[in-house]
Amino acid sequence: MASNTFRIGGDLAVGRLGFGAMRLPTEPGPARETSVAVARRAVELGVTLVDTAHLYGGGANEELLAEALHPYAEGLLVTTKVGVARTGPGGEWKLDARPGILRDQVENALTRLRVERLELLQLHRIDPETPLADQLGTLRELQDEGKVGRLGLSEISVEELGLARELIDVVSVQNRYSLLDREHEPVLAACEAAGIAFLPWRPVAVAVPGAAAEIDAVAAELGATAAQVALAWLLGHSPVVLPIPGTARMAHLEENVAARDLRLTRDQRDRLDTLAIPGRSPEERD
């Protein structure tokens, strides 16, 4: 049976089912109050990995999590991402991992999250306009300075992972991946071979015709929901997978967390395995 925990970088132990905070509203008012309650409930339910990013509200999501969760419970990891900034035409968001931008976003994240060190920092995207050595070299410098503990990447290819590992110790990869969207199966395989944590974002994909019926059938057999089946499949698919489903609704949060205890039979897993072709997204299938 797969373990319910994973040690990121070999030493940072977290529960394998995390929480993605991207969907939490941050504007003042009742919606923000609900966001705070949802984040706190996630931790009450035993979630120890919470994912955010500078991109989510320009740091507003980081501030929200600090309001909700600081002082942080022992063993709780709040990880953030940098490398997207409002430096495009007219102040639009764009990939921007120039050294000065990365340093500024890290310093702001430390302040917003009220910590002295980011235990896990991920590069949100590789910036094609900045030399990779400059991007990762800056993150490595921040690590050497003690402001960052461990480094990860997001939305990368196998080739990019290999190049990055020549420059830094990559301990996590955050790519889009789900039961019905396995475009990045080769990246997952590379992570598993290297013992690198793989954090699927959008882990519960919208079902496509045909696939939905099979997922619903398995869910009915288990007395579960389709979303729970999708998360349980992920947890059993590879020991390095750490899904980070996100929601702003308490009921959905509790439903997602309950998927930790759902066990698929071999037959059910075999049926689900056939629903997507590795290396191709559902939209690309005939």
C-alpha positions as CSV (number, residue, x, y, z in Angstrom):
1,M,0.0,0.0,0.0
2,A,1.3,3.4,-1.0
3,S,2.5,5.7,1.9
4,N,0.3,8.6,2.8
5,T,3.4,10.8,3.3
6,F,6.3,11.9,1.1
7,R,9.6,13.5,2.0
8,I,10.3,16.3,-0.4
9,G,14.0,16.6,-1.0
10,G,14.4,13.5,1.1
11,D,13.8,15.3,4.4
12,L,10.6,17.5,4.3
13,A,7.8,15.2,5.3
14,V,4.3,16.2,4.1
15,G,0.9,14.4,3.6
16,R,0.5,13.4,0.0
17,L,-2.8,15.1,-0.5
18,G,-2.3,18.9,-0.4
19,F,-4.4,22.0,-1.0
20,G,-4.2,24.5,-3.8
21,A,-5.1,28.0,-2.5
22,M,-5.4,29.6,-6.0
23,R,-9.2,29.7,-6.0
24,L,-9.6,31.3,-2.6
25,P,-11.1,34.9,-3.0
26,T,-9.0,37.5,-1.3
27,E,-11.2,40.6,-1.6
28,P,-12.5,42.0,1.8
29,G,-15.9,40.7,2.7
30,P,-17.8,37.5,3.3
31,A,-16.0,35.6,0.6
32,R,-12.6,36.4,2.2
33,E,-13.9,35.2,5.6
34,T,-14.9,32.0,3.9
35,S,-11.5,31.7,2.4
36,V,-9.9,32.0,5.8
37,A,-12.2,29.4,7.2
38,V,-11.5,27.0,4.3
39,A,-7.8,27.3,4.7
40,R,-8.0,26.7,8.4
41,R,-10.3,23.7,7.9
42,A,-7.8,22.2,5.5
43,V,-5.1,22.2,8.2
44,E,-7.6,20.9,10.8
45,L,-8.3,18.0,8.4
46,G,-4.6,17.1,8.4
47,V,-3.4,18.8,5.2
48,T,0.2,19.7,5.6
49,L,1.0,21.0,2.1
50,V,-0.6,24.3,0.9
51,D,0.3,25.7,-2.5
52,T,0.2,29.4,-3.4
53,A,2.0,31.8,-5.8
54,H,2.9,35.5,-6.3
55,L,0.7,35.3,-9.4
56,Y,-2.4,34.7,-7.3
57,G,-3.5,38.2,-6.7
58,G,0.0,39.7,-6.9
59,G,0.8,38.3,-3.4
60,A,-2.8,38.7,-2.0
61,N,-3.2,34.9,-1.7
62,E,0.0,34.7,0.3
63,E,-1.2,37.4,2.6
64,L,-4.5,35.6,3.0
65,L,-2.8,32.3,4.0
66,A,-0.7,34.1,6.6
67,E,-3.8,35.7,8.0
68,A,-5.5,32.3,8.2
69,L,-2.7,30.0,9.3
70,H,0.1,32.0,11.0
71,P,1.6,31.0,13.3
72,Y,1.9,27.9,11.3
73,A,1.3,24.5,12.8
74,E,4.3,22.3,13.2
75,G,4.9,20.3,10.0
76,L,2.8,22.6,7.8
77,L,4.4,23.6,4.5
78,V,3.2,26.6,2.6
79,T,5.0,26.7,-0.7
80,T,4.9,29.6,-3.2
81,K,5.9,30.2,-6.7
82,V,7.7,33.2,-8.4
83,G,8.6,34.2,-11.9
84,V,5.4,35.8,-13.3
85,A,5.1,39.6,-13.0
86,R,3.0,42.6,-14.1
87,T,5.8,43.7,-16.4
88,G,4.0,43.2,-19.7
89,P,2.5,46.0,-21.9
90,G,0.1,48.0,-19.9
91,G,1.0,46.2,-16.7
92,E,-0.1,42.8,-18.0
93,W,1.1,39.5,-16.4
94,K,3.9,37.9,-18.2
95,L,6.6,35.3,-17.6
96,D,9.5,37.3,-16.0
97,A,12.2,35.5,-14.2
98,R,14.9,38.1,-14.4
99,P,17.1,38.0,-11.3
100,G,15.8,41.3,-9.9
101,I,12.2,40.2,-10.3
102,L,12.8,36.8,-8.6
103,R,14.6,38.4,-5.7
104,D,11.9,41.0,-5.2
105,Q,9.1,38.4,-5.3
106,V,11.0,36.2,-2.8
107,E,11.5,39.1,-0.4
108,N,7.9,40.0,-0.7
109,A,6.8,36.4,-0.1
110,L,8.9,36.2,3.0
111,T,7.1,39.3,4.3
112,R,3.6,38.3,3.3
113,L,3.9,34.8,4.6
114,R,5.6,36.0,7.8
115,V,8.5,33.6,7.6
116,E,12.3,33.9,7.5
117,R,12.8,31.1,5.0
118,L,10.6,29.6,2.2
119,E,11.0,25.9,2.8
120,L,10.0,25.1,-0.8
121,L,10.0,27.7,-3.6
122,Q,9.0,26.8,-7.1
123,L,9.7,28.7,-10.4
124,H,6.2,29.3,-11.8
125,R,7.4,29.0,-15.4
126,I,10.7,29.1,-17.2
127,D,11.1,32.5,-18.8
128,P,12.1,32.0,-22.4
129,E,13.5,35.5,-22.6
130,T,16.0,35.1,-19.7
131,P,18.9,32.6,-19.7
132,L,18.1,29.6,-17.7
133,A,21.4,29.8,-15.8
134,D,20.4,33.4,-14.7
135,Q,17.0,32.2,-13.5
136,L,18.1,29.2,-11.6
137,G,21.4,30.7,-10.5
138,T,19.4,33.5,-8.7
139,L,17.2,30.9,-7.0
140,R,20.4,29.0,-6.0
141,E,21.9,32.2,-4.6
142,L,18.7,32.8,-2.5
143,Q,19.0,29.2,-1.3
144,D,22.7,29.8,-0.3
145,E,21.6,33.0,1.5
146,G,19.2,30.9,3.6
147,K,16.1,32.6,2.3
148,V,15.0,29.5,0.5
149,G,15.2,25.9,1.6
150,R,14.4,23.8,-1.4
151,L,13.8,24.5,-5.1
152,G,11.2,23.2,-7.6
153,L,9.9,23.9,-11.1
154,S,6.5,24.1,-12.7
155,E,5.2,23.3,-16.2
156,I,8.4,21.8,-17.6
157,S,9.4,19.1,-20.0
158,V,11.7,16.1,-19.4
159,E,14.4,18.0,-21.3
160,E,14.0,21.1,-19.2
161,L,14.1,19.1,-16.1
162,G,17.4,17.5,-17.1
163,L,18.9,20.9,-17.9
164,A,17.7,22.4,-14.6
165,R,19.1,19.5,-12.6
166,E,22.6,20.4,-14.0
167,L,22.2,23.8,-12.2
168,I,20.2,23.1,-9.1
169,D,18.8,20.3,-6.9
170,V,15.2,20.0,-8.1
171,V,13.0,18.5,-5.4
172,S,9.6,19.1,-6.9
173,V,7.8,19.6,-10.2
174,Q,4.3,21.1,-10.5
175,N,2.7,20.2,-13.9
176,R,-0.9,19.9,-15.1
177,Y,-1.9,16.3,-14.7
178,S,-5.0,14.2,-14.0
179,L,-6.7,10.9,-14.6
180,L,-7.9,12.2,-18.0
181,D,-5.0,14.5,-18.9
182,R,-1.7,12.6,-18.9
183,E,0.3,14.7,-21.3
184,H,3.1,15.0,-18.8
185,E,3.3,11.3,-18.1
186,P,7.0,11.3,-19.2
187,V,7.8,14.1,-16.8
188,L,6.1,12.1,-14.0
189,A,8.2,9.0,-14.9
190,A,11.4,11.1,-14.8
191,C,10.4,12.5,-11.4
192,E,9.6,9.0,-10.0
193,A,13.0,7.7,-11.2
194,A,14.7,10.6,-9.5
195,G,12.6,10.6,-6.3
196,I,11.3,14.1,-7.1
197,A,7.9,15.2,-5.8
198,F,5.3,15.6,-8.6
199,L,2.5,18.1,-7.7
200,P,-0.3,17.8,-10.2
201,W,-2.3,21.0,-10.6
202,R,-5.9,20.7,-11.9
203,P,-5.8,17.2,-10.6
204,V,-9.6,16.8,-11.0
205,A,-10.2,17.3,-14.8
206,V,-13.6,17.7,-16.3
207,A,-14.7,14.3,-17.6
208,V,-15.1,13.7,-21.3
209,P,-18.0,11.7,-22.8
210,G,-17.5,8.0,-22.2
211,A,-14.8,8.4,-19.6
212,A,-17.4,10.1,-17.3
213,A,-19.6,7.1,-17.3
214,E,-16.7,4.8,-16.3
215,I,-15.6,7.1,-13.5
216,D,-19.2,7.4,-12.3
217,A,-19.5,3.6,-12.3
218,V,-16.4,3.2,-10.1
219,A,-17.6,6.0,-7.8
220,A,-21.0,4.2,-7.4
221,E,-19.2,1.0,-6.6
222,L,-17.3,2.7,-3.8
223,G,-20.0,5.0,-2.5
224,A,-17.8,7.9,-3.5
225,T,-17.8,10.9,-5.8
226,A,-16.1,11.2,-9.2
227,A,-13.7,13.7,-7.8
228,Q,-12.7,11.4,-5.0
229,V,-12.1,8.6,-7.5
230,A,-9.9,10.9,-9.6
231,L,-7.8,11.8,-6.6
232,A,-7.6,8.3,-5.3
233,W,-6.4,7.2,-8.7
234,L,-3.6,9.8,-8.6
235,L,-2.5,8.8,-5.1
236,G,-2.2,5.2,-6.3
237,H,-0.7,5.9,-9.7
238,S,2.8,6.9,-8.4
239,P,4.3,7.2,-4.9
240,V,5.8,10.6,-5.8
241,V,2.4,12.2,-6.8
242,L,1.2,14.9,-4.4
243,P,-2.1,16.2,-5.7
244,I,-3.1,19.8,-4.7
245,P,-6.8,20.1,-5.4
246,G,-8.2,23.6,-4.9
247,T,-11.6,24.9,-3.9
248,A,-13.2,27.8,-2.2
249,R,-16.1,25.7,-0.8
250,M,-16.0,23.9,2.5
251,A,-18.0,20.9,1.3
252,H,-15.6,20.3,-1.6
253,L,-12.6,20.6,0.6
254,E,-13.9,17.9,2.9
255,E,-14.8,15.7,0.0
256,N,-11.4,16.1,-1.5
257,V,-9.5,15.3,1.8
258,A,-11.7,12.2,2.3
259,A,-10.2,10.8,-0.9
260,R,-7.1,10.0,1.1
261,D,-8.9,7.0,2.6
262,L,-10.4,5.7,-0.7
263,R,-8.9,2.5,-2.0
264,L,-9.4,1.4,-5.6
265,T,-9.4,-2.3,-6.4
266,R,-7.1,-3.7,-9.0
267,D,-10.0,-4.1,-11.4
268,Q,-11.2,-0.5,-10.9
269,R,-7.7,0.8,-11.4
270,D,-7.3,-1.2,-14.6
271,R,-10.5,0.2,-15.9
272,L,-9.5,3.8,-15.1
273,D,-6.0,3.4,-16.5
274,T,-7.5,2.9,-20.0
275,L,-9.4,6.2,-20.0
276,A,-6.5,8.4,-21.2
277,I,-3.6,7.6,-23.5
278,P,-0.2,8.6,-21.9
279,G,1.3,11.5,-23.7
280,R,-1.9,12.9,-25.1
281,S,-4.5,15.1,-23.5
282,P,-8.3,14.2,-23.7
283,E,-8.8,16.9,-26.2
284,E,-6.3,15.3,-28.5
285,R,-7.8,11.8,-28.4
286,D,-10.1,10.6,-31.2
